[in-house]
Amino acid sequence: MSFFAVSDSALAGFAVRAPGPFFVYSRSAARERWDRLSAVLPPRVRLAYAVKANPNPGLLSLFARGGAAFDCASGGELDRAARALSKARPRSGSRAAASGGEEAGPGNRIFYGGPGKRAEEIRRALRLGARIHAESVEDLALVDRFSRKPAAVNLRIHPAAGIEEGSRIIGGTGPSAFGVDEENLARVLHTAKRFTRVRIEGIHVFAASNELDADRLARTYDTVLGLSRRASESFGLDLRQIDLGGGLGIAYAPGEEELDIEALGRSLRDLLERNGWFRGELVLEPGRWLAGPCGVYVARVVRVKESRGVRFVILEGGINHLLRPLLTGQPFPVRAFRADGTSVEGNSGPATLTGPLCTSLDRLGDVLLPGLDAGDYVAFGRTGAYGFTEAMGRFLCHPEPREYWTR
Ligand SMILES: Cc1ncc(COP(=O)(O)O)c(C=O)c1O
């Protein structure tokens, strides 16, 4: 798949509709991502789209029709997921259609996690029938307080060892605000005995981010199954679900190899075979892999200037719309086109892409670009995930980017 899900001429068509930067999402790309990933996973693996990657309602509806569950991390995400699920009629042949659709209500396709859940959010999640990922004794106490009947929860564990992380975003095995430290498990489970309405029936571990190496993911999943088995045997937990989190990576630069999802599917099949003790379901919560390649962000060039030998291409949008390059040091793939939709090819050398904000932090990357003038456009590929929702939208009161859909 190309880095750009939408052609330059189609992008130019959106650019002339109204001024200002915008995102375009491709419906066919989103469907293709969902279908490809669903097809390689064994039936005992459930897919829950991580809403934080992109909560656009169109995207949620499309995944909901394909049979998605949703991983939510706030009251706002819970509301969006519930809305998408209650409106979605499953596509024929989809995972939802195969499992009997919505009979059990939308809540059985929602997970609710996060290190700082407020009491009201836990109450709302329980009312919806969502599965809570408890990350502390306090979470368990709130589930106990608000449930009217025994509630199955997953306990998020922060492993003590055996996690290799390529990117350092989630934090490996260092100190973490997420989950219960593995070494404190006995204490937490002992305390949890007081909570008579809480049934710990699942384990959740999320320990990778933008991982492109299927073998490394497989080794992490092995660690998680080992940890789950020890927890089940030592503490008598009847585990029905093991949630392996998200972290499936996508390439952002030429030459980077895409994650081999067929290999991922094979290693999950193998994992289930080797762990005959576990009869329940695995859950994957990918966000970036599903949504990232479906989106393109476009901003018009407002100035091109040179300062002490550096070419600055200044755009109408910057870190108020895309923060990831600043956080990770990795630019999104870029290309350029003119207002009439013709692509601007070639390479006039390095340029620093900046936005319009009055801060030197407002940089979208040092990249190779063709010769550009004010009025041309720069398109950023793979921006369907962790785009505007992760950015500093209100900083300097520029307009928010618009969002469009195309085939
Ligand atoms: C608990 C949890 N699940 C899933 C995800 C999605 O991760 P990704 O978009 O890398 O697949 C995240 C991202 O931070 C997360 O915190």
The ligand as a Gaussian input file, in Angstrom:
#p B3LYP/6-31G(d) Opt

LIG

0 1
 C       -4.485000       0.380000      26.284000
 C       -4.184000       0.681000      24.854000
 N       -4.639000      -0.164000      23.917000
 C       -4.409000       0.064000      22.604000
 C       -3.686000       1.172000      22.181000
 C       -3.487000       1.378000      20.717000
 O       -2.169000       1.309000      20.343000
 P       -1.759000       1.334000      18.808000
 O       -2.472000       2.471000      18.186000
 O       -0.294000       1.525000      18.859000
 O       -2.163000       0.030000      18.229000
 C       -3.178000       2.065000      23.130000
 C       -2.379000       3.224000      22.717000
 O       -1.828000       3.974000      23.457000
 C       -3.432000       1.816000      24.509000
 O       -2.999000       2.651000      25.457000

